[in-house]
Amino acid sequence: MTSSYTHDVLVIGSGAAGLTLALRLAEKARIAVICKGELNQGSTYYAQGGIAAVLDEQDTVDDHVTDTLAAGAQLCHDDTVRFTVANSRESIEWLVSQGVEFSRYPD
């Protein structure tokens, strides 16, 4: 039997970018997310490590940019890294409001 579905937006890929887009659009449109395997089998699901985010008064954007550029073997684009870090707090807060539970280590 053939099924028919109607959606406003088709998101291809279940990584961080695809799922974020789907969540952002879900209040305004009918969304379908498709991927080549299980939703939790992409690279994002298995990614380990921290997020370059300034979350307390002892952190600075410049420190995170410096660390990220060093970790990226100077292959990262400074302006892109700086934009990402400068906007990271808002992104983390949005993810928490969506129910994402982050590990929190004081050190």
N, CA, C and O atoms as a GROMACS GRO file, in nm:
protein
  428
    1MET      N    1   0.083  -0.116   0.000
    1MET     CA    2   0.000   0.000   0.000
    1MET      C    3   0.089   0.124   0.000
    1MET      O    4   0.188   0.130   0.074
    2THR      N    5   0.057   0.220  -0.079
    2THR     CA    6   0.132   0.344  -0.089
    2THR      C    7   0.071   0.448   0.005
    2THR      O    8  -0.050   0.467   0.008
    3SER      N    9   0.158   0.513   0.081
    3SER     CA   10   0.114   0.619   0.171
    3SER      C   11   0.148   0.753   0.111
    3SER      O   12   0.245   0.767   0.037
    4SER      N   13   0.068   0.851   0.144
    4SER     CA   14   0.092   0.986   0.096
    4SER      C   15   0.101   1.080   0.216
    4SER      O   16   0.019   1.074   0.308
    5TYR      N   17   0.201   1.167   0.215
    5TYR     CA   18   0.221   1.262   0.324
    5TYR      C   19   0.229   1.402   0.266
    5TYR      O   20   0.275   1.422   0.153
    6THR      N   21   0.184   1.498   0.342
    6THR     CA   22   0.194   1.637   0.300
    6THR      C   23   0.269   1.715   0.406
    6THR      O   24   0.232   1.715   0.524
    7HIS      N   25   0.376   1.782   0.362
    7HIS     CA   26   0.457   1.864   0.452
    7HIS      C   27   0.487   1.996   0.384
    7HIS      O   28   0.486   2.008   0.262
    8ASP      N   29   0.515   2.096   0.466
    8ASP     CA   30   0.557   2.225   0.413
    8ASP      C   31   0.708   2.230   0.390
    8ASP      O   32   0.756   2.294   0.296
    9VAL      N   33   0.782   2.161   0.477
    9VAL     CA   34   0.928   2.163   0.471
    9VAL      C   35   0.980   2.022   0.489
    9VAL      O   36   0.935   1.948   0.577
   10LEU      N   37   1.076   1.986   0.406
   10LEU     CA   38   1.145   1.858   0.418
   10LEU      C   39   1.288   1.888   0.459
   10LEU      O   40   1.362   1.954   0.386
   11VAL      N   41   1.328   1.838   0.576
   11VAL     CA   42   1.464   1.857   0.626
   11VAL      C   43   1.539   1.727   0.602
   11VAL      O   44   1.497   1.620   0.648
   12ILE      N   45   1.648   1.736   0.530
   12ILE     CA   46   1.728   1.618   0.499
   12ILE      C   47   1.850   1.618   0.591
   12ILE      O   48   1.938   1.703   0.580
   13GLY      N   49   1.852   1.522   0.682
   13GLY     CA   50   1.962   1.510   0.777
   13GLY      C   51   1.914   1.533   0.919
   13GLY      O   52   1.836   1.624   0.946
   14SER      N   53   1.962   1.449   1.010
   14SER     CA   54   1.918   1.456   1.150
   14SER      C   55   2.029   1.502   1.242
   14SER      O   56   2.029   1.469   1.361
   15GLY      N   57   2.124   1.576   1.189
   15GLY     CA   58   2.229   1.632   1.273
   15GLY      C   59   2.179   1.755   1.346
   15GLY      O   60   2.060   1.789   1.341
   16ALA      N   61   2.271   1.821   1.414
   16ALA     CA   62   2.235   1.938   1.494
   16ALA      C   63   2.166   2.045   1.410
   16ALA      O   64   2.066   2.102   1.452
   17ALA      N   65   2.219   2.073   1.292
   17ALA     CA   66   2.161   2.178   1.209
   17ALA      C   67   2.021   2.141   1.160
   17ALA      O   68   1.930   2.223   1.166
   18GLY      N   69   2.005   2.019   1.113
   18GLY     CA   70   1.875   1.977   1.062
   18GLY      C   71   1.768   1.973   1.169
   18GLY      O   72   1.657   2.020   1.147
   19LEU      N   73   1.802   1.918   1.286
   19LEU     CA   74   1.703   1.910   1.392
   19LEU      C   75   1.673   2.047   1.452
   19LEU      O   76   1.559   2.073   1.491
   20THR      N   77   1.772   2.134   1.458
   20THR     CA   78   1.746   2.270   1.505
   20THR      C   79   1.650   2.342   1.411
   20THR      O   80   1.556   2.407   1.456
   21LEU      N   81   1.675   2.329   1.283
   21LEU     CA   82   1.585   2.390   1.185
   21LEU      C   83   1.443   2.335   1.201
   21LEU      O   84   1.347   2.411   1.201
   22ALA      N   85   1.431   2.204   1.214
   22ALA     CA   86   1.299   2.143   1.229
   22ALA      C   87   1.228   2.195   1.354
   22ALA      O   88   1.109   2.226   1.348
   23LEU      N   89   1.299   2.205   1.464
   23LEU     CA   90   1.238   2.257   1.587
   23LEU      C   91   1.196   2.403   1.572
   23LEU      O   92   1.090   2.443   1.619
   24ARG      N   93   1.281   2.482   1.507
   24ARG     CA   94   1.250   2.625   1.490
   24ARG      C   95   1.127   2.646   1.400
   24ARG      O   96   1.050   2.739   1.423
   25LEU      N   97   1.109   2.562   1.301
   25LEU     CA   98   1.000   2.578   1.206
   25LEU      C   99   0.871   2.507   1.248
   25LEU      O  100   0.765   2.532   1.190
   26ALA      N  101   0.880   2.420   1.346
   26ALA     CA  102   0.767   2.333   1.381
   26ALA      C  103   0.641   2.409   1.422
   26ALA      O  104   0.530   2.359   1.401
   27GLU      N  105   0.655   2.527   1.478
   27GLU     CA  106   0.536   2.603   1.519
   27GLU      C  107   0.465   2.667   1.401
   27GLU      O  108   0.349   2.706   1.412
   28LYS      N  109   0.534   2.677   1.288
   28LYS     CA  110   0.478   2.748   1.173
   28LYS      C  111   0.451   2.660   1.052
   28LYS      O  112   0.381   2.701   0.959
   29ALA      N  113   0.504   2.540   1.054
   29ALA     CA  114   0.494   2.456   0.933
   29ALA      C  115   0.491   2.309   0.972
   29ALA      O  116   0.528   2.271   1.082
   30ARG      N  117   0.445   2.229   0.877
   30ARG     CA  118   0.448   2.083   0.895
   30ARG      C  119   0.583   2.035   0.843
   30ARG      O  120   0.617   2.055   0.726
   31ILE      N  121   0.659   1.972   0.931
   31ILE     CA  122   0.798   1.936   0.903
   31ILE      C  123   0.813   1.785   0.894
   31ILE      O  124   0.751   1.710   0.969
   32ALA      N  125   0.896   1.742   0.801
   32ALA     CA  126   0.940   1.603   0.796
   32ALA      C  127   1.092   1.603   0.796
   32ALA      O  128   1.156   1.679   0.723
   33VAL      N  129   1.149   1.517   0.879
   33VAL     CA  130   1.294   1.500   0.885
   33VAL      C  131   1.324   1.361   0.831
   33VAL      O  132   1.270   1.262   0.879
   34ILE      N  133   1.412   1.356   0.731
   34ILE     CA  134   1.452   1.225   0.679
   34ILE      C  135   1.604   1.214   0.691
   34ILE      O  136   1.677   1.312   0.682
   35CYS      N  137   1.648   1.091   0.710
   35CYS     CA  138   1.792   1.066   0.717
   35CYS      C  139   1.817   0.925   0.665
   35CYS      O  140   1.724   0.847   0.647
   36LYS      N  141   1.943   0.895   0.641
   36LYS     CA  142   1.976   0.767   0.579
   36LYS      C  143   1.972   0.649   0.675
   36LYS      O  144   1.977   0.533   0.632
   37GLY      N  145   1.962   0.676   0.804
   37GLY     CA  146   1.957   0.570   0.904
   37GLY      C  147   1.866   0.610   1.018
   37GLY      O  148   1.767   0.682   0.998
   38GLU      N  149   1.898   0.565   1.136
   38GLU     CA  150   1.824   0.603   1.255
   38GLU      C  151   1.854   0.749   1.288
   38GLU      O  152   1.962   0.799   1.257
   39LEU      N  153   1.760   0.817   1.351
   39LEU     CA  154   1.779   0.959   1.385
   39LEU      C  155   1.901   0.982   1.473
   39LEU      O  156   1.963   1.089   1.466
   40ASN      N  157   1.937   0.886   1.555
   40ASN     CA  158   2.049   0.906   1.646
   40ASN      C  159   2.178   0.840   1.596
   40ASN      O  160   2.265   0.808   1.677
   41GLN      N  161   2.193   0.820   1.468
   41GLN     CA  162   2.313   0.756   1.415
   41GLN      C  163   2.409   0.853   1.347
   41GLN      O  164   2.510   0.809   1.292
   42GLY      N  165   2.380   0.980   1.348
   42GLY     CA  166   2.467   1.077   1.283
   42GLY      C  167   2.584   1.118   1.371
   42GLY      O  168   2.593   1.079   1.487
   43SER      N  169   2.672   1.196   1.314
   43SER     CA  170   2.792   1.242   1.385
   43SER      C  171   2.758   1.325   1.508
   43SER      O  172   2.826   1.315   1.610
   44THR      N  173   2.654   1.407   1.499
   44THR     CA  174   2.620   1.494   1.611
   44THR      C  175   2.588   1.414   1.736
   44THR      O  176   2.627   1.452   1.847
   45TYR      N  177   2.518   1.304   1.720
   45TYR     CA  178   2.480   1.222   1.835
   45TYR      C  179   2.603   1.169   1.907
   45TYR      O  180   2.604   1.159   2.030
   46TYR      N  181   2.708   1.136   1.832
   46TYR     CA  182   2.827   1.078   1.891
   46TYR      C  183   2.936   1.181   1.925
   46TYR      O  184   3.040   1.145   1.981
   47ALA      N  185   2.913   1.305   1.893
   47ALA     CA  186   3.013   1.409   1.921
   47ALA      C  187   3.038   1.418   2.071
   47ALA      O  188   2.946   1.414   2.152
   48GLN      N  189   3.164   1.431   2.104
   48GLN     CA  190   3.202   1.446   2.244
   48GLN      C  191   3.282   1.574   2.258
   48GLN      O  192   3.344   1.622   2.163
   49GLY      N  193   3.281   1.627   2.374
   49GLY     CA  194   3.357   1.749   2.399
   49GLY      C  195   3.266   1.862   2.437
   49GLY      O  196   3.144   1.846   2.448
   50GLY      N  197   3.325   1.974   2.458
   50GLY     CA  198   3.250   2.089   2.504
   50GLY      C  199   3.197   2.173   2.391
   50GLY      O  200   3.224   2.149   2.273
   51ILE      N  201   3.123   2.272   2.429
   51ILE     CA  202   3.070   2.370   2.336
   51ILE      C  203   3.138   2.502   2.369
   51ILE      O  204   3.146   2.541   2.486
   52ALA      N  205   3.187   2.569   2.268
   52ALA     CA  206   3.255   2.697   2.290
   52ALA      C  207   3.152   2.804   2.324
   52ALA      O  208   3.104   2.876   2.236
   53ALA      N  209   3.119   2.811   2.451
   53ALA     CA  210   3.017   2.905   2.496
   53ALA      C  211   3.064   2.980   2.619
   53ALA      O  212   3.123   2.922   2.709
   54VAL      N  213   3.039   3.109   2.621
   54VAL     CA  214   3.073   3.192   2.736
   54VAL      C  215   2.953   3.192   2.830
   54VAL      O  216   2.851   3.257   2.803
   55LEU      N  217   2.966   3.118   2.939
   55LEU     CA  218   2.853   3.099   3.029
   55LEU      C  219   2.874   3.158   3.168
   55LEU      O  220   2.779   3.161   3.247
   56ASP      N  221   2.993   3.203   3.200
   56ASP     CA  222   3.011   3.267   3.329
   56ASP      C  223   3.105   3.387   3.317
   56ASP      O  224   3.167   3.408   3.213
   57GLU      N  225   3.115   3.462   3.424
   57GLU     CA  226   3.188   3.589   3.422
   57GLU      C  227   3.339   3.572   3.405
   57GLU      O  228   3.407   3.667   3.368
   58GLN      N  229   3.391   3.454   3.432
   58GLN     CA  230   3.534   3.431   3.420
   58GLN      C  231   3.575   3.395   3.277
   58GLN      O  232   3.694   3.397   3.245
   59ASP      N  233   3.479   3.364   3.193
   59ASP     CA  234   3.503   3.330   3.053
   59ASP      C  235   3.499   3.456   2.967
   59ASP      O  236   3.438   3.556   3.004
   60THR      N  237   3.566   3.449   2.853
   60THR     CA  238   3.556   3.558   2.756
   60THR      C  239   3.543   3.500   2.616
   60THR      O  240   3.587   3.388   2.590
   61VAL      N  241   3.483   3.576   2.528
   61VAL     CA  242   3.472   3.535   2.387
   61VAL      C  243   3.613   3.516   2.331
   61VAL      O  244   3.639   3.418   2.262
   62ASP      N  245   3.703   3.609   2.359
   62ASP     CA  246   3.839   3.600   2.305
   62ASP      C  247   3.909   3.471   2.348
   62ASP      O  248   3.978   3.409   2.267
   63ASP      N  249   3.892   3.431   2.474
   63ASP     CA  250   3.954   3.306   2.520
   63ASP      C  251   3.902   3.186   2.444
   63ASP      O  252   3.978   3.098   2.404
   64HIS      N  253   3.771   3.181   2.424
   64HIS     CA  254   3.712   3.069   2.350
   64HIS      C  255   3.755   3.070   2.203
   64HIS      O  256   3.781   2.965   2.145
   65VAL      N  257   3.763   3.187   2.144
   65VAL     CA  258   3.807   3.197   2.004
   65VAL      C  259   3.950   3.146   1.993
   65VAL      O  260   3.981   3.068   1.903
   66THR      N  261   4.037   3.189   2.082
   66THR     CA  262   4.177   3.145   2.081
   66THR      C  263   4.185   2.993   2.095
   66THR      O  264   4.258   2.928   2.020
   67ASP      N  265   4.111   2.936   2.191
   67ASP     CA  266   4.112   2.791   2.212
   67ASP      C  267   4.060   2.716   2.090
   67ASP      O  268   4.117   2.615   2.049
   68THR      N  269   3.951   2.766   2.031
   68THR     CA  270   3.891   2.699   1.915
   68THR      C  271   3.984   2.703   1.794
   68THR      O  272   3.998   2.604   1.723
   69LEU      N  273   4.047   2.818   1.772
   69LEU     CA  274   4.141   2.828   1.659
   69LEU      C  275   4.259   2.735   1.679
   69LEU      O  276   4.306   2.674   1.583
   70ALA      N  277   4.308   2.724   1.801
   70ALA     CA  278   4.420   2.632   1.829
   70ALA      C  279   4.377   2.487   1.808
   70ALA      O  280   4.449   2.408   1.747
   71ALA      N  281   4.259   2.450   1.860
   71ALA     CA  282   4.209   2.313   1.845
   71ALA      C  283   4.183   2.279   1.699
   71ALA      O  284   4.192   2.163   1.658
   72GLY      N  285   4.150   2.380   1.620
   72GLY     CA  286   4.124   2.360   1.478
   72GLY      C  287   4.247   2.372   1.391
   72GLY      O  288   4.237   2.386   1.269
   73ALA      N  289   4.364   2.368   1.454
   73ALA     CA  290   4.493   2.374   1.382
   73ALA      C  291   4.501   2.496   1.290
   73ALA      O  292   4.560   2.491   1.183
   74GLN      N  293   4.439   2.606   1.335
   74GLN     CA  294   4.438   2.732   1.260
   74GLN      C  295   4.368   2.719   1.123
   74GLN      O  296   4.389   2.803   1.036
   75LEU      N  297   4.287   2.616   1.106
   75LEU     CA  298   4.213   2.597   0.980
   75LEU      C  299   4.075   2.662   0.984
   75LEU      O  300   4.009   2.676   0.881
   76CYS      N  301   4.032   2.701   1.103
   76CYS     CA  302   3.900   2.764   1.119
   76CYS      C  303   3.906   2.909   1.072
   76CYS      O  304   4.012   2.972   1.074
   77HIS      N  305   3.794   2.961   1.031
   77HIS     CA  306   3.784   3.101   0.993
   77HIS      C  307   3.756   3.182   1.118
   77HIS      O  308   3.655   3.161   1.186
   78ASP      N  309   3.845   3.276   1.149
   78ASP     CA  310   3.834   3.355   1.270
   78ASP      C  311   3.698   3.423   1.284
   78ASP      O  312   3.639   3.421   1.392
   79ASP      N  313   3.647   3.483   1.176
   79ASP     CA  314   3.520   3.554   1.185
   79ASP      C  315   3.403   3.459   1.213
   79ASP      O  316   3.309   3.496   1.283
   80THR      N  317   3.409   3.339   1.159
   80THR     CA  318   3.303   3.240   1.182
   80THR      C  319   3.308   3.191   1.326
   80THR      O  320   3.205   3.179   1.391
   81VAL      N  321   3.428   3.162   1.374
   81VAL     CA  322   3.443   3.117   1.513
   81VAL      C  323   3.395   3.226   1.608
   81VAL      O  324   3.322   3.198   1.703
   82ARG      N  325   3.436   3.349   1.583
   82ARG     CA  326   3.398   3.461   1.670
   82ARG      C  327   3.245   3.478   1.672
   82ARG      O  328   3.188   3.500   1.779
   83PHE      N  329   3.179   3.470   1.556
   83PHE     CA  330   3.034   3.481   1.550
   83PHE      C  331   2.967   3.370   1.630
   83PHE      O  332   2.874   3.394   1.707
   84THR      N  333   3.016   3.248   1.612
   84THR     CA  334   2.958   3.133   1.680
   84THR      C  335   2.970   3.147   1.831
   84THR      O  336   2.872   3.126   1.904
   85VAL      N  337   3.089   3.182   1.878
   85VAL     CA  338   3.111   3.195   2.022
   85VAL      C  339   3.030   3.312   2.079
   85VAL      O  340   2.972   3.300   2.186
   86ALA      N  341   3.026   3.423   2.008
   86ALA     CA  342   2.955   3.541   2.056
   86ALA      C  343   2.805   3.514   2.071
   86ALA      O  344   2.739   3.577   2.153
   87ASN      N  345   2.752   3.421   1.994
   87ASN     CA  346   2.609   3.390   1.998
   87ASN      C  347   2.578   3.259   2.071
   87ASN      O  348   2.464   3.213   2.072
   88SER      N  349   2.679   3.200   2.130
   88SER     CA  350   2.663   3.067   2.189
   88SER      C  351   2.573   3.065   2.313
   88SER      O  352   2.496   2.970   2.331
   89ARG      N  353   2.581   3.165   2.395
   89ARG     CA  354   2.500   3.164   2.518
   89ARG      C  355   2.351   3.157   2.485
   89ARG      O  356   2.278   3.077   2.543
   90GLU      N  357   2.307   3.239   2.392
   90GLU     CA  358   2.167   3.237   2.350
   90GLU      C  359   2.128   3.100   2.294
   90GLU      O  360   2.018   3.051   2.320
   91SER      N  361   2.218   3.040   2.219
   91SER     CA  362   2.190   2.907   2.162
   91SER      C  363   2.179   2.801   2.270
   91SER      O  364   2.090   2.717   2.266
   92ILE      N  365   2.269   2.804   2.367
   92ILE     CA  366   2.264   2.709   2.478
   92ILE      C  367   2.134   2.727   2.557
   92ILE      O  368   2.068   2.629   2.591
   93GLU      N  369   2.099   2.851   2.586
   93GLU     CA  370   1.975   2.876   2.660
   93GLU      C  371   1.853   2.824   2.583
   93GLU      O  372   1.760   2.771   2.644
   94TRP      N  373   1.854   2.839   2.450
   94TRP     CA  374   1.743   2.788   2.370
   94TRP      C  375   1.739   2.635   2.377
   94TRP      O  376   1.631   2.576   2.392
   95LEU      N  377   1.855   2.571   2.366
   95LEU     CA  378   1.859   2.425   2.374
   95LEU      C  379   1.807   2.375   2.509
   95LEU      O  380   1.732   2.278   2.514
   96VAL      N  381   1.847   2.441   2.617
   96VAL     CA  382   1.798   2.404   2.750
   96VAL      C  383   1.647   2.420   2.756
   96VAL      O  384   1.578   2.336   2.815
   97SER      N  385   1.593   2.526   2.697
   97SER     CA  386   1.448   2.546   2.698
   97SER      C  387   1.376   2.439   2.616
   97SER      O  388   1.256   2.417   2.635
   98GLN      N  389   1.448   2.372   2.527
   98GLN     CA  390   1.390   2.263   2.448
   98GLN      C  391   1.401   2.129   2.519
   98GLN      O  392   1.350   2.028   2.470
   99GLY      N  393   1.467   2.128   2.636
   99GLY     CA  394   1.478   2.005   2.714
   99GLY      C  395   1.612   1.934   2.703
   99GLY      O  396   1.627   1.824   2.756
  100VAL      N  397   1.709   1.994   2.637
  100VAL     CA  398   1.841   1.932   2.628
  100VAL      C  399   1.906   1.939   2.765
  100VAL      O  400   1.911   2.045   2.827
  101GLU      N  401   1.957   1.826   2.811
  101GLU     CA  402   2.024   1.821   2.941
  101GLU      C  403   2.174   1.812   2.918
  101GLU      O  404   2.224   1.714   2.864
  102PHE      N  405   2.243   1.916   2.957
  102PHE     CA  406   2.389   1.920   2.943
  102PHE      C  407   2.454   1.871   3.071
  102PHE      O  408   2.402   1.892   3.181
  103SER      N  409   2.569   1.806   3.056
  103SER     CA  410   2.652   1.774   3.172
  103SER      C  411   2.714   1.905   3.219
  103SER      O  412   2.757   1.986   3.138
  104ARG      N  413   2.717   1.924   3.347
  104ARG     CA  414   2.773   2.048   3.401
  104ARG      C  415   2.886   2.012   3.495
  104ARG      O  416   2.867   1.947   3.598
  105TYR      N  417   3.004   2.057   3.457
  105TYR     CA  418   3.124   2.036   3.538
  105TYR      C  419   3.179   2.170   3.578
  105TYR      O  420   3.214   2.251   3.492
  106PRO      N  421   3.189   2.198   3.707
  106PRO     CA  422   3.232   2.331   3.752
  106PRO      C  423   3.373   2.367   3.709
  106PRO      O  424   3.404   2.486   3.699
  107ASP      N  425   3.459   2.272   3.684
  107ASP     CA  426   3.596   2.302   3.643
  107ASP      C  427   3.609   2.296   3.494
  107ASP      O  428   3.718   2.318   3.440
   0.00000   0.00000   0.00000
